[in-house]
Amino acid sequence: MPLTHVSLRRGKPAAYRKAILESLYRAMRETFDVPDGDRFMTISEHDDDDFAYGADYLGIRRSDDLVIIQITVSNTRPVAQKQRLYRRIAELLTESPARRGHLHQPGRGASAELVVRQR
């Protein structure tokens, strides 16, 4: 049962937030063999003062459109499967109509932050 939490700056429309959750769930179903209905996800929106990040940390440019995704899973999946999940999340977030234009914009860095916690 993966537990998923998304953090982003306040102000994105409901369709945008829903598209993120739908993309994450689809990626987990396709790559992590998550059963239908195994969906435990939250989104937190933060004011400017409560959302801090390194805008150029490790040479990756980030904007105020940064979305931080945390997925907590048990330590039962091999690294290759986790890498497939990460790739699929990035693909789906790029394809999603509600996200299109927000993940890749000329002159703005594209970034995806994925933290997979294992227990």
Secondary structure, DSSP 8 states (H G I E B T S, - for coil): --EEEEEEETT--HHHHHHHHHHHHHHHHHHS---TT--EEEEEEE-GGG----TTGGG----TT-EEEEEEE-TTS-HHHHHHHHHHHHHHHHH-TTTTTTSS-TTS----EEEEEE-
